[in-house]
Amino acid sequence: MALTVEKLAIPDVLLIRPKKFGDARGYFAETYNARAYCEAGIDCVFVQDNQSLSVEKGTIRGLHFQVPPEPQAKLVRVLRGAILDVAVDLRRGSPHYGQWCGATLTAEEGEQLFVPRGFAHGFCTLMPETEVAYKVDGFYAPGCDAGLRYDDPDINIPWPLDGKAAMISDKDGKLPFLRDFKSPFTFEVPA
């Protein structure tokens, strides 16, 4: 599998670009290959695929994560449209704790974002009718479901809303701020 991997401002968050092979018919891309991803440093065993459709531009989903004992890593890609995809470091002791990084993911280019365990994840749609798919390495566990406010001033994500109000769920509007969250995640220095 041909792919390029770029470490973002928080090096554990990876932007992946699988190679597309195109001709007059269109293109072919291998969007996941366990061996190639393991060689790229992503050695998760993904157990569940999720998909969402956001009808309106400016829809924000997040910032979501699962706490132990059922945390999740995510591999995110866009099937239709485009998003600003972000990850927030929640690992106590990390030099990047409370900071975010992200990338624009588009269906056209096929970029993917790897969000490790210990990070909150969220995205904002840049186009109407945007479909997002993501793999997770842990099953959904309602008792471990958690999140933080998308508009947390301490995280300070500049969501691309063009002066309009974000479209969010009632649940996401009631999530806590980072300052009120006691993180169960810890940073482990790589060996």
N, C-alpha and C positions, 0 to 999 in steps of 0.2 A: 504494500500500500504506500503510495506516495503522499506524504503530508509534511507540512512545516509546523513547528511548534514555537510559539513566542511566549516568554515569561513576561507578565505584566508588571506594573509597579509593585504589586505584592507578588513575589516570585512564585508562590505556590499556585496562583491562579494562572491558567494557561489558555492562550488563544491558539486554536488549532485551525489550520487551513488544509482540508483534504484536497488533493489534486482532482480537477475535472478534465475529462477527456472528451473533446467536442468534435463534431463533424456536422454535415448538412442536416442530419436528423435531429440534432440537439446535443445532449451531453450524457456522460456516464460518470458517476462518482461513487467510490466506496466510502460510505459515511461512517462506518465503524468496522474495525478489525481488532480483536482482542490482542493479538500478537504485536501488531504495529503500535497500538496505544500503550501496551506494557513497555515496549522498547522506548517509547517517548516519556516514560515515567508515570503513566496512569495505569496502575495495576489493580484497579477495582474490578470486582465482579458485579456487573449491573444486573439487577433482578426485576426491574419494573420500568416500563416506558409510560410516560405521561404526555398529554397533548392538550393545548388550550387554544381557543379562538377568542380574539379580542376584536370586537366589531368596530370600535372607535379608535382613532388616533388619539394618543394621550392617555391611554389606559395604563395604569400602573398596577402590577401584581408584585406584592412583596412588602416588606423584606421577610422572606420565609426561611425556616430551617427546622430541623428536628434535633432535640436535645438527647443526650445519652439516657437510656442505653440503646437507643435506636437512631443515631445520627445518620445523615445521608450526604454523600458526594453526588454532584450532578454534572451531566454532560449535556449542554444546551445547544440547540440549533433552531433555525427558523425555516419553516416549510413554505410560508407565503408571507410577504411583507418584509418588515425590518423592525429591529428593537435596539434600544440602548440596554445592554445587559450588564448588571453590576454584582459584585461580591463585596461583602463587608467582613473584615477579619474580626472574629469574636474570641480568639484564642488568648486567654490571659497570659501575660509574659511575652507576647509577640511584639516585636518592634513596630508592627503595623496595627496594633489593637485599635479598633474603632475607626480605622481608615477604610476607604473603599477604592476599588479600581474597577474598570470595566472596558467594554468595547462595543462597537456597533456590529450587530450580526444581521446579515441579510440572506434572504432565500436565494437571491441571484448569485452571490459569491460563495455561499455555503459555509461560512466560518462557524466555528463552535467554541463555546467557552466551557472549560473544566473548572468547576467550583468544588474545592475539597471539603471534607467534613470540617466543622468548626467555623464555617462562614455562613452569613445570611446571604440570601440570593433574591434579586428582584429585577424587574425589567419594565421599561416604558415603551409602548408601541409608537413607532415613527410613521406608520401608515395605517389606514383603516383595513379591516379584514385581515389582520395578522395572525398567523398560526405558528405556534411555538411547540416544539417537541423536545423532551428531555428524558434521559436515562438517569436512574438513581441506583445506588448500590445498597439500599436498604428499603424494605417495604414500608409503606405508609403506616404510621403508628399514631392514631389519634391522641393518645396520652402523652406523646412526645412532641406534638405539633406546636410550634412556637413562631414568634416573629417580632419584628421591631417596626416602628413607624417609618414610613417611606420619607416623611418630611422632617426627620429628626435633625434639629439644628446642629447637634454635635457631630453628626456624620456628614451633613451638608452636601448631599448629592445634588448637582445642578440638573435636575430632570428637564429634558427638552420639551417644554409644554407651550412655548410661544405665547406666554402670558395668559393661558387658559387654565381653568381648574382641572386637576387630575381626575380621571374617572377611577375610583377605587371601590372595593367592596366595603360593606358595613364592618365586616370582621377586621379588615386591614386598617380602617379608621380608628379602631379601638386598641390597637397594639401598643405596647409600652415603648418608652424612649430608652435608648442605650443606658443612660445614667440610672435608670430604675431596674436594670437587668443585671442579675448576678450570673455571669457566664460559667457554665460547667465545663467549658473547653479550655485546654491548656496547650501552650505552644511547646513543641518538642524540637530541640535543636537537631538538625540533620547530622547523622554520624559521618 
